[in-house]
Amino acid sequence: MSTRTFILICFSLCLAVALSQPVPENPGFAYRVSVSALNVISEALWTTLKKNFDLDPHMIPDQNTSDSMSNHSVSNITFQLSAVPRSNFSFQPPDGVTWTLSKIGFSFACNWSYERQVFFMRENDSGSVSVSVNGLSAVIKTILGRNDREQPTISMTNCSASVEKVSLEIEGSYYQKIYDMMFRNDLVKREIKKTMTRAACDLVDRAVMRLNNEVFANMPTKSPIFCGRSDLIFDYGLTAAPIVTKSHVQVNHRGMFMLVGDPVGRLGLLKAPKISMPASKYMVSTSKTNYPFNTLSDTIMRSNLSSLYLTRTNLSSTFESILDTTCDNQSICIGTFVSEISKWHENKSMNMMIKLTTRPNLIIKKNSFTLTAGLRTSFILSEPNETDTETLTLDASVSLTGTAYMVNNDTLAGKLIAVKVLFTSASSPFIKSNATFLKRLNQKTDHVLTKLIPRINKWLGVGVELPTQSPQFGLQAVGLKLMFIPGTTIFNFDLALL
């Protein structure tokens, strides 16, 4: 075998192996949570839990057991958190998360009684008991993953716990001195601590299993996007297992709109671009590409949702005058753009059919975004007892460039940078020269947009206030920042205690 042949065979084998490996799927959107964010969330939750238990110690239902020979009763059972634990998270790439809890303190109190038959005599005793546990610590190690249904998974790999001090007080019992003497024995104390540490890890293990089997396993990965249209769905399953680094956890979602029965990626017609999430000092970052929007527009184009029929009855009173053929110089109506319609049908009201002719496409650039689409607009005269008449049909290409930004930490505002509407064809029995009509229409449209854009920007500049506080959990989002980089929109913020 020649050297050339050997090299060719090796190259072919390497290529075959490479092609057989699954290609990682780019997500449509992702979010990243830092270790410091988890620590702030944990502190807030424990503080809220402590306040709730301080105000109202948790009451546990009475417990009673009985048979033919005995009867046992435990009543007035209370549980109270006495010390907020110190909580700390740490990450172990590529999939490990460790949760460390220390200095947990709690108390437990109840009244107890029993009665039993001993030969020919009835023996009974009663009293109260209070147990205090201080310095309970635990280290819980878990692994994050993804199952075949594209849902997140979590499993506990190790748990170790310890207790610094346990104290117990018994009152009102005939055998109180005997009980006290038994508890003072170091061997009994050690056994109680062992029982507490085993119980702590068992409790965590059951909690993790419940989170995995009841919460994550029932978490939907697809949902309908419009009421009454079960065939239009949004697929937000995980494209891969969560990615764990030393500083953060990143979760990637498909973010694809589709019709029922569509294959993932729809035969490669639309591909998700590579998502960009640069290193950030913020606690939480969310990143979204143009993929969700573009798959939504593709789905709309393939359904019967790509057209909109406007009449005065389905417009609010504020905007219904737009359909008038005649209006004054201070108003905007159909006649403002197409003066011929005002001449043909003076003081009339038209209906409009707006239909997408090309798929709306979103392009995300640095500090801005651009949206393009093709539209066909038909003006229809509809009068009582007469057949609807299509007066004018216009084809146009529309391009809109804008940006968005945060104001005062809690308000999302926007701005139109440029709007271009170019009419490319017109069809009407009333038009003599198509080219002349289109030229005049485009000039008039540019003139109207020049006046209209500042009005729209004034309204967009006011913005929409976002909810940034959660009093229930004692958290607030601070330092909100929205940014556009080529291909990706990123929303960053920090977390703080209220």
Buried (B, 14 or more C-beta within 10 A) or exposed (E): EEEEEEEEEEEEEEEEEEEEEEEEBBBBBBBBBBBBBBBBBBBBBBBBEBEEBEEEBEEBEEEEEEEEEBBBBBBEBBBBBBBBBBBBBBBBEEBBBBBBBBBBBBBBBBBBBBBBEEEEEEEEBEBBBBBBBBBBBBBBBBBBBBEEEBBBBBBBEEBEBBBBEBEBBBEEBEEBEEBEEEBEEEEBBEEBBEEBBEEBBEEBBEEBEEBBEEEBEEEEBBEEBEEEBEEBBBBBBBBBBBBBBEEBBBBBBBBBBBBEEBEBBBEEEBEBBEBBBEEBEBBBBBBBBBBBBBBBBBBBBBEEEBEEEBBBEEBEEEEBBBBBBBBEEEEBBBBBBBBBBBEBBEEBBBBBBEBBEBBBBBBBEEEBBBBBBBBBBBBBBEEEEEEEEBBBBBBBBBBBBBBBBBEEBBBBBBBBBEBBBBBEEBEBEEEEEEEEBBEBBBEBBEEBBEEBBEEBBEEBEEBEEEEBBBEEBBBBBBBBBBBBBEBBBBBBBBBBEE
